[in-house]
Amino acid sequence: MASDAVLTKSQFFKPQFNLTEVTNLEELHQKLPTPVSARELSGYNSQWALVLLTLSNSNDVQDYILRFGYPSMQNILIVGFDKSGKKLFEAKSGKLVPFSERVVADSEYLFPIHVPTNESITLAIELKTTGSMQFPFEIYSDIEMLHHTQKKFLFFGVYYGIILFILAYSLFIFMSFGGRLFSRYFFYILSVVVAQMSLHGIAYKYLWPDLPHWNKVSTLFFVAFMFFSLSQFTRVSLNTKESAIKIDWLLKGFSVFSAFLAIFSIVSYGNTVIRLVGIATSCLPLIFVPAGIVGLVKKSKFAPYYLPAILFYIIGASLYGLKDAGVLPPSFVTENGILLGSLLEVSFFSIGLGAHIRDLKFNADRVVIENKIHSEIANLATQMAHDIRSPLSALNLLSDHLQEASDEKRDLLKGSTQRINEIANSMLQKAKSKNLFTLQEAAADSAKSSPVARTSFKEVCENVLSEKMLLVENSQLQICLLNSLPEALVRVDAADFARALSNILNNSIEAIGNNPGTIFIKSDLNLKEQTLTLEVRDTGVGMSSETLRKVGAKGFTFGKTNGTGLGLHQVRATLKKGDGRLSIQSKVNEGTTITCLLPIVT
């Protein structure tokens, strides 16, 4: 009790009659059963209770306010009797009572009480609910009630001021950036705001004062909608669909269950749906905390903000639930646990989304810079492709006049200049696709004409092998062809395949170095599987298992002073583009085997 001017005596009963049937205090006492403790009736133990309060006033102040501080109580009926037992007044309030019929037009349940000085009155209070039974009675003088109302308005003003600002902020970023993340965030914040307004009676006062049935089901409906929105926001913010498939399925299931609860609360309100919402609430730490932990393990950028946010909400909701069940006494923290928890939760979410927006801006700036770099590279490639053609023409002309050279060497020189020319053409084509066409034009052009590559495996291999055999002609290294090259067309670009094979052989030559060694080349055509396998095995220095895990990554180089780390990366990319595969096996001091699997074209 808030006021020390009114002494009270309270008794609790399990009634077997309606209070409206009673005409005087004597009749009431005759009908009352044996008193029970408040704990026996608290929580979900009872849906109907009768409380008898005796108020004695020894103060000059005679007018007081009886406050019932549990907003979810559905029906409250108060009948006052004077000391002679005569019925003084009857007043009703509660969640199901139309707002216009309340004694005091307030979101709280307030009842004016007149207690003459040095006299006493008896209040019979009948409580009915399908939810939790609570007895948070407080008596205030007018001045005390004014102070209480000021504190309540200050707290609610701060809470709803912050939460509505965050709601407006979430709407602004959704309108500015679009996307699933910001839309899910907006609807979650909206569900939090409306659920809290419904829970505390503010929505009943300002939004639907003449809809008592909707007011009865609205809190459960919006709590279920809040759970649904939180599940969807979690899936998107932590990217569980890609990073945590089992958690994602769990969140999907919880979303469906929450949607079912929202609909069920409207069509069949009662103990069942109340208990189901309670079960859903108890599942929050079992679903969303693991989701946040998995997000941290998977290095989700939003997880460091998500996990503490969800923990704050769960702690606040748990305090309120324990108070609701009668385990914890009513206090500022337990009565406002959900408000405090949700405020901290959405604040952390907003900070996390702010960091996400900064990342979006950084990535957008990076894309602009990368596009500029790509443009410069494309221009450089165009210039190189143009300038290289003059010396190529001279080399071609020179090869025709090398009378003293053998036909084989002249053919090799012509083949080499032709391959350089193909590389130049390839560079020019790629430069055009990146620089001279828009993305839409390039996509449309690719969709209209992207013929399947048809490259002669034997011809490309013979050209590259002739070049490499000439290169190692005067060394201790031998290139050994273990079987004849098959006549087949493979699904890779000719210039890219020649470059890939050249890169593989270059690596083998460099791995052997100046030491005696052999490069073995074997090919196998599998008509049944429609594939061609090319195996290149050398007797070079080999690689450790740690190096083998890194090799092929762009920029990684091993054992070369001036290596660029692009050779095997280009090989893998070329094979992948033609639906082929690359595998590498190696042992230190034993050598390396590179196997290329190429689809053939029939």
C-alpha positions in Angstrom: 0.0 0.0 0.0 1.3 3.4 -1.0 -0.5 5.5 1.6 0.2 5.2 5.3 -3.0 7.1 6.2 -5.2 4.1 5.6 -4.7 0.9 7.6 -5.9 -2.2 5.7 -6.8 -5.7 6.5 -7.1 -8.2 3.6 -8.6 -11.7 3.2 -8.7 -13.9 0.1 -11.4 -16.3 -1.0 -12.3 -18.8 -3.7 -15.9 -17.5 -4.4 -18.8 -19.7 -5.3 -21.2 -16.9 -6.0 -21.3 -13.6 -8.0 -20.7 -10.4 -6.1 -23.5 -8.7 -7.9 -25.9 -11.0 -6.0 -24.9 -9.5 -2.6 -27.0 -6.6 -1.2 -25.2 -6.0 2.2 -22.1 -6.9 4.1 -23.9 -9.4 6.4 -25.2 -11.4 3.5 -21.6 -11.3 2.0 -20.1 -12.8 5.2 -22.8 -15.5 5.2 -21.8 -16.6 1.7 -18.0 -16.4 2.1 -16.1 -19.7 2.2 -13.1 -20.3 4.4 -10.3 -17.8 3.6 -7.2 -18.9 1.7 -3.7 -17.5 1.3 -3.0 -15.1 -1.6 -0.4 -17.5 -2.9 -3.0 -20.2 -3.4 -4.8 -18.0 -5.8 -1.8 -16.3 -7.5 -0.5 -17.1 -10.9 -2.4 -19.6 -13.0 -3.9 -21.4 -10.0 -7.3 -19.6 -10.2 -9.4 -17.7 -12.6 -11.8 -16.3 -10.1 -11.0 -14.7 -6.8 -12.6 -12.5 -4.1 -10.6 -10.1 -1.9 -12.0 -8.4 1.2 -10.2 -5.2 2.2 -11.0 -3.3 5.4 -9.8 0.3 5.2 -9.5 2.4 8.4 -8.8 6.1 8.2 -7.2 8.0 11.1 -6.2 11.0 9.0 -8.0 14.2 8.1 -7.7 13.2 4.4 -10.8 11.3 3.4 -10.6 10.8 -0.3 -8.3 8.2 -1.8 -7.6 6.3 -5.0 -7.4 2.5 -5.1 -5.1 1.4 -7.9 -5.0 -2.1 -9.3 -1.6 -2.3 -11.0 -2.0 -5.4 -13.2 -3.0 -4.3 -16.8 -3.9 -7.8 -18.0 -6.7 -8.4 -15.4 -9.9 -8.8 -17.5 -12.8 -8.0 -15.0 -12.7 -6.1 -11.7 -15.8 -5.4 -9.7 -15.6 -3.5 -6.5 -18.5 -3.1 -4.0 -18.1 -0.8 -1.0 -19.9 -1.2 2.4 -19.9 1.2 5.3 -19.3 0.0 8.9 -23.0 -0.8 9.4 -22.8 -3.1 6.4 -24.8 -0.9 4.0 -23.9 -1.0 0.3 -22.2 2.3 -0.6 -21.2 1.9 -4.2 -20.4 -0.4 -7.0 -17.7 0.1 -9.7 -16.2 -2.0 -12.4 -13.1 -1.9 -14.6 -10.7 -4.3 -16.3 -9.4 -5.2 -19.7 -12.8 -6.4 -21.0 -14.8 -3.4 -19.7 -15.5 -0.7 -22.3 -13.3 2.3 -21.7 -16.3 4.6 -21.4 -17.7 2.5 -18.5 -14.6 2.9 -16.3 -14.9 5.0 -13.2 -11.7 6.9 -14.0 -10.8 7.3 -17.7 -7.2 6.1 -17.4 -5.1 3.3 -18.9 -4.7 2.0 -15.4 -7.5 0.6 -13.2 -8.3 3.4 -10.7 -11.2 3.6 -8.2 -12.0 6.7 -6.1 -12.6 5.7 -2.4 -14.1 7.9 0.3 -13.1 6.9 3.9 -14.4 9.3 6.6 -12.0 10.2 9.3 -11.9 7.8 12.3 -14.2 5.4 10.4 -13.7 2.3 8.3 -15.2 0.8 5.2 -15.1 -2.7 3.6 -14.3 -3.3 0.0 -15.3 -6.6 -1.7 -13.3 -7.0 -4.9 -14.2 -9.7 -7.4 -11.5 -10.5 -9.9 -12.0 -12.7 -13.1 -9.4 -13.5 -15.7 -8.4 -16.3 -18.1 -4.8 -15.3 -17.5 -2.6 -14.9 -14.4 -4.2 -13.9 -11.1 -2.5 -11.0 -9.4 -3.3 -8.8 -6.4 -1.3 -5.6 -6.8 -3.6 -3.2 -4.8 -2.2 0.2 -3.8 -4.0 3.1 -2.1 -2.9 6.7 -2.7 -4.1 10.0 -1.5 -4.7 12.6 -4.3 -1.3 14.1 -3.8 0.4 10.7 -3.8 -1.5 9.7 -6.9 -0.4 12.9 -8.6 3.2 12.0 -7.9 2.8 8.5 -9.0 1.1 9.6 -12.3 4.0 12.1 -12.9 6.6 9.3 -12.5 4.6 7.0 -14.7 4.2 9.6 -17.5 7.9 10.5 -17.2 8.9 6.8 -17.6 6.4 6.1 -20.3 7.3 9.3 -22.1 11.0 8.4 -22.1 10.3 4.8 -23.2 7.8 5.6 -26.0 9.7 8.7 -27.0 12.8 6.6 -27.6 11.0 3.6 -29.1 8.9 5.8 -31.5 12.1 7.6 -32.6 13.7 4.3 -33.3 10.5 3.3 -35.2 10.7 6.4 -37.3 14.4 5.8 -37.8 13.8 2.3 -39.0 11.1 3.5 -41.4 13.5 6.1 -42.8 16.4 3.6 -43.4 13.9 1.2 -44.9 12.6 3.9 -47.3 16.3 5.0 -48.0 17.9 1.6 -48.5 15.1 -0.9 -49.0 16.0 -4.6 -48.7 14.8 -7.4 -46.5 16.9 -6.6 -43.4 15.5 -3.1 -43.0 11.9 -4.1 -43.7 12.1 -6.9 -41.2 13.6 -4.5 -38.6 10.8 -1.9 -39.2 8.0 -4.5 -38.7 9.7 -5.9 -35.6 10.0 -2.5 -34.0 6.4 -1.8 -35.0 5.2 -5.0 -33.3 7.1 -4.1 -30.2 5.5 -0.7 -29.9 2.0 -1.9 -30.5 2.4 -5.0 -28.2 3.6 -2.7 -25.3 0.8 -0.2 -25.9 -1.7 -3.0 -25.8 -0.2 -4.6 -22.7 -0.3 -1.3 -20.7 -3.8 -0.2 -21.8 -2.5 2.8 -23.8 -3.8 1.4 -27.1 -7.2 0.7 -25.5 -7.4 4.3 -24.4 -6.3 6.0 -27.6 -6.6 3.5 -30.5 -9.6 1.2 -29.8 -11.5 2.4 -26.7 -14.9 0.9 -27.9 -13.6 -2.5 -28.9 -13.4 -4.5 -25.6 -13.3 -7.9 -27.4 -10.3 -6.8 -29.6 -8.7 -5.4 -26.5 -9.0 -8.8 -24.9 -7.1 -10.6 -27.7 -4.9 -7.7 -28.9 -2.0 -8.3 -26.5 -1.6 -12.0 -27.3 -2.1 -11.2 -31.0 0.7 -8.6 -31.1 3.0 -10.6 -28.8 2.7 -13.5 -31.3 3.2 -11.1 -34.2 6.3 -9.8 -32.4 7.7 -13.3 -32.1 7.0 -13.8 -35.8 8.8 -10.6 -36.7 11.7 -11.3 -34.5 12.2 -14.7 -36.1 12.2 -13.2 -39.6 14.6 -10.4 -38.5 16.9 -12.9 -36.9 17.0 -15.1 -40.1 18.0 -12.1 -42.3 20.3 -10.2 -39.9 22.4 -13.4 -39.0 22.0 -14.9 -42.5 21.1 -18.2 -41.0 19.9 -19.6 -44.4 23.5 -19.6 -45.5 25.5 -19.9 -42.3 23.4 -22.0 -40.0 20.8 -24.2 -41.8 19.6 -26.0 -38.7 19.0 -22.8 -36.8 17.3 -21.4 -39.9 14.8 -24.3 -39.9 14.2 -23.8 -36.2 13.5 -20.1 -36.8 11.2 -21.0 -39.7 9.3 -23.4 -37.5 9.0 -20.8 -34.7 7.7 -18.3 -37.3 5.0 -20.7 -38.4 4.1 -21.4 -34.8 3.9 -17.7 -34.0 1.7 -17.0 -37.0 -0.6 -19.8 -35.9 -0.8 -18.3 -32.4 -1.6 -14.8 -33.8 -4.6 -16.3 -35.7 -5.6 -18.7 -32.9 -5.7 -15.8 -30.4 -8.4 -14.1 -32.5 -10.6 -17.1 -33.3 -10.3 -19.0 -30.1 -9.2 -16.9 -27.2 -8.8 -18.7 -23.9 -6.5 -20.7 -21.5 -5.1 -22.8 -24.3 -3.8 -19.9 -26.4 -2.6 -18.1 -23.3 -0.6 -21.2 -22.3 0.7 -21.6 -25.8 2.0 -18.0 -25.8 3.6 -18.8 -22.5 5.3 -21.8 -24.0 6.5 -19.7 -27.0 7.9 -17.1 -24.5 9.8 -19.8 -22.6 11.3 -21.0 -26.0 12.9 -17.6 -26.6 16.2 -18.4 -24.8 16.3 -21.9 -26.4 16.0 -20.5 -30.0 17.3 -17.0 -30.2 20.3 -17.2 -27.8 21.8 -20.2 -29.7 21.1 -18.3 -32.9 23.2 -15.4 -31.6 26.0 -17.7 -30.4 26.2 -19.5 -33.7 26.3 -16.1 -35.4 29.3 -15.2 -33.3 31.0 -18.5 -34.2 30.3 -17.9 -37.9 31.7 -14.4 -37.5 28.4 -12.6 -38.5 29.0 -8.9 -38.3 25.6 -8.3 -36.7 26.0 -11.1 -34.0 28.0 -8.9 -31.5 25.0 -6.6 -31.4 22.3 -9.2 -31.7 23.3 -11.5 -28.8 23.4 -8.9 -26.0 20.2 -7.3 -27.4 18.3 -10.6 -27.3 19.7 -11.4 -23.8 18.4 -8.0 -22.5 14.9 -8.7 -23.8 14.8 -12.3 -22.4 16.0 -11.2 -19.0 13.3 -8.4 -18.9 10.6 -10.8 -20.1 11.7 -13.4 -17.6 11.4 -10.9 -14.7 8.0 -9.9 -15.8 6.9 -13.6 -16.3 8.2 -14.5 -12.8 6.2 -11.6 -11.4 3.2 -12.8 -13.4 3.5 -16.3 -12.0 3.6 -14.9 -8.4 7.3 -16.0 -7.9 8.7 -12.5 -7.7 6.9 -9.6 -5.9 5.7 -6.6 -7.9 8.3 -3.8 -8.2 9.4 -1.2 -10.7 11.8 -3.6 -12.4 9.5 -6.7 -12.5 6.4 -4.7 -13.6 8.4 -2.9 -16.3 10.8 -5.8 -17.2 9.6 -6.1 -20.7 9.7 -2.4 -21.3 13.3 -2.1 -20.0 14.4 -5.2 -21.8 12.8 -4.3 -25.1 14.3 -0.7 -24.9 17.8 -2.1 -24.5 17.1 -4.7 -27.2 16.0 -2.3 -29.9 18.8 0.1 -29.0 21.4 -2.5 -29.6 19.7 -3.6 -32.8 19.8 0.1 -34.0 23.5 0.4 -33.1 24.1 -2.8 -35.1 22.2 -1.6 -38.1 24.0 1.7 -37.9 27.3 -0.3 -38.3 25.7 -2.2 -41.1 24.8 1.1 -42.9 28.4 2.2 -42.5 29.6 -1.0 -44.1 27.1 -0.5 -47.0 28.5 3.0 -47.5 32.1 1.7 -47.3 31.3 -1.1 -49.8 29.6 1.4 -52.1 32.7 3.6 -52.1 34.9 0.6 -52.6 32.8 -0.5 -55.6 33.2 3.0 -57.1 37.0 2.8 -56.6 37.2 -0.8 -58.0 35.2 0.2 -61.0 37.6 3.1 -61.6 40.5 0.7 -61.3 38.9 -1.8 -63.6 38.3 1.0 -66.1 42.0 2.0 -65.9 43.1 -1.7 -66.3 40.8 -2.1 -69.3 42.3 1.0 -70.9 45.8 -0.3 -70.2 44.9 -3.7 -71.7 43.4 -2.1 -74.8 46.6 0.0 -75.3 48.8 -3.1 -74.7 46.8 -5.2 -77.2 47.1 -2.4 -79.7 50.8 -1.8 -79.2 51.9 -5.4 -79.2 50.6 -6.0 -82.7 53.4 -4.0 -84.4 56.3 -6.1 -83.0 54.2 -9.3 -83.7 54.0 -8.3 -87.4 57.7 -7.8 -87.5 58.3 -11.3 -85.9 55.9 -12.9 -88.4 57.8 -11.2 -91.3 61.1 -12.2 -89.8 60.1 -15.9 -89.5 59.5 -16.0 -93.2 63.1 -14.9 -93.9 64.8 -17.3 -91.5 66.1 -19.6 -94.3 68.8 -21.1 -92.1 66.4 -22.2 -89.5 64.7 -25.6 -89.7 61.1 -25.8 -90.7 60.3 -27.0 -87.2 61.8 -23.9 -85.5 60.1 -21.6 -88.0 56.8 -23.3 -87.3 57.5 -23.0 -83.6 58.2 -19.2 -84.0 55.0 -18.7 -86.0 53.0 -20.7 -83.4 54.4 -18.6 -80.6 53.7 -15.3 -82.3 50.2 -16.6 -83.1 49.6 -17.5 -79.4 50.8 -14.0 -78.3 48.4 -12.5 -80.9 45.5 -14.6 -79.4 46.4 -13.4 -75.9 46.4 -9.8 -77.2 43.0 -10.4 -78.8 41.7 -11.9 -75.6 42.9 -8.9 -73.6 41.2 -6.5 -76.0 37.9 -8.4 -75.9 37.9 -8.4 -72.1 38.7 -4.8 -72.0 35.8 -4.0 -74.3 33.4 -6.1 -72.2 34.5 -4.2 -69.0 34.9 -0.8 -70.4 33.0 -0.1 -73.6 29.7 -1.8 -72.8 27.2 -1.3 -70.0 26.4 -4.2 -67.7 23.0 -4.6 -69.3 24.4 -4.6 -72.8 27.1 -7.1 -71.8 24.5 -9.4 -70.2 22.2 -9.2 -73.2 25.1 -9.8 -75.6 26.2 -12.8 -73.5 22.7 -14.2 -73.4 22.3 -13.8 -77.2 25.6 -15.3 -78.3 27.7 -17.4 -75.9 28.6 -20.4 -78.0 30.1 -23.4 -76.3 33.9 -23.4 -76.7 35.3 -26.1 -79.0 39.0 -26.4 -78.7 41.2 -29.1 -80.2 43.0 -30.7 -77.3 45.7 -32.3 -79.4 46.5 -29.1 -81.3 46.8 -26.9 -78.3 48.9 -29.5 -76.4 51.3 -30.0 -79.3 51.8 -26.3 -79.7 52.6 -25.7 -76.0 54.7 -28.8 -75.7 56.8 -27.9 -78.7 57.5 -24.5 -77.2 58.4 -26.0 -73.8 60.6 -28.8 -75.3 62.6 -26.1 -77.1 62.9 -24.2 -73.9 64.5 -27.1 -72.0 66.5 -28.4 -75.0 69.9 -27.7 -73.5 69.1 -28.6 -69.9 69.0 -31.7 -67.8 65.2 -31.8 -67.8 63.1 -34.0 -70.0 59.5 -33.8 -71.0 58.1 -37.2 -71.6 54.8 -37.9 -73.3 53.6 -41.2 -72.0 50.9 -41.8 -74.6 49.6 -40.2 -77.8 47.4 -37.2 -77.4 43.7 -38.0 -78.2 41.8 -36.3 -81.0 39.0 -34.6 -79.0 37.3 -31.2 -78.7 37.3 -29.9 -75.2 34.9 -27.3 -73.7 37.5 -24.5 -72.9 38.7 -21.4 -74.8 41.8 -22.2 -76.9 43.9 -19.2 -75.7 42.9 -19.8 -72.1 43.7 -23.5 -72.3 47.0 -22.9 -73.9 47.8 -20.4 -71.2 46.7 -22.8 -68.5 48.8 -25.7 -69.8 51.8 -23.3 -70.2 51.4 -22.2 -66.5 51.3 -25.8 -65.3 54.5 -26.8 -67.3 56.2 -23.6 -66.2 55.6 -24.5 -62.6 57.0 -28.0 -63.1 60.1 -26.7 -64.9 60.7 -24.2 -62.1 60.1 -26.9 -59.5 62.9 -29.0 -61.0 65.2 -26.0 -61.7 68.8 -26.8 -62.7 68.6 -30.3 -61.4 68.1 -33.4 -63.5 64.4 -34.2 -63.7 61.5 -35.4 -65.8 58.0 -34.1 -66.5 55.6 -36.9 -67.4 52.5 -36.1 -69.4 49.6 -38.5 -69.7 46.1 -38.1 -71.2 43.0 -40.3 -71.0 39.8 -40.0 -73.0 36.6 -41.4 -71.3 33.8 -41.6 -73.9 31.4 -43.0 -71.4 31.8 -40.1 -69.0 32.4 -37.6 -71.9 35.6 -36.4 -70.2 39.2 -36.1 -71.0 41.9 -36.3 -68.2 45.3 -34.6 -68.5 47.9 -35.5 -65.9 51.2 -33.6 -65.6 53.6 -35.1 -63.1 57.1 -33.8 -62.2 60.0 -34.9 -60.1 60.6 -31.5 -58.6 60.9 -30.3 -55.0 57.2 -30.8 -54.2 55.1 -29.0 -51.6 54.2 -29.5 -47.9 50.6 -30.2 -47.0 50.2 -26.6 -45.6 51.5 -25.1 -48.8 49.2 -27.4 -50.8 46.2 -26.1 -49.0 47.0 -22.5 -50.1 48.2 -23.1 -53.6 45.8 -22.0 -56.3 44.5 -19.1 -54.3 44.8 -15.8 -56.0 48.0 -14.0 -55.1 49.6 -16.9 -53.3 53.1 -17.8 -54.6 55.6 -20.4 -53.5 59.3 -20.7 -54.2 59.5 -17.9 -56.7 61.2 -14.5 -56.2 59.1 -12.7 -58.7 56.0 -14.9 -58.6 52.6 -13.2 -59.0 50.4 -16.0 -57.6 48.2 -16.0 -60.7 49.4 -19.1 -62.6 47.4 -21.9 -60.9 44.6 -19.5 -60.1 44.2 -18.9 -63.8 44.3 -22.7 -64.4 41.6 -23.3 -61.9 39.4 -20.5 -63.2 39.8 -21.7 -66.8 38.8 -25.2 -66.0 35.9 -24.0 -63.8 34.6 -21.8 -66.7 34.4 -24.9 -68.9 32.8 -27.1 -66.1 36.1 -28.8 -65.5 38.1 -29.6 -62.3 41.6 -29.3 -61.1 43.3 -31.5 -58.5 46.8 -31.2 -57.1 48.8 -33.8 -55.2 52.3 -33.2 -53.9 55.0 -34.5 -51.5 58.1 -32.7 -50.4 61.2 -34.0 -52.4 59.1 -36.4 -54.4 57.3 -34.1 -56.8 53.9 -32.8 -57.8 51.0 -34.2 -59.9 48.4 -31.9 -61.4 45.3 -33.5 -62.9 42.9 -31.6 -65.2 39.4 -33.0 -65.9 38.0 -31.5 -69.1 34.5 -32.1 -70.5 34.6 -33.0 -74.2 32.3 -31.6 -76.9 30.7 -34.2 -79.2 
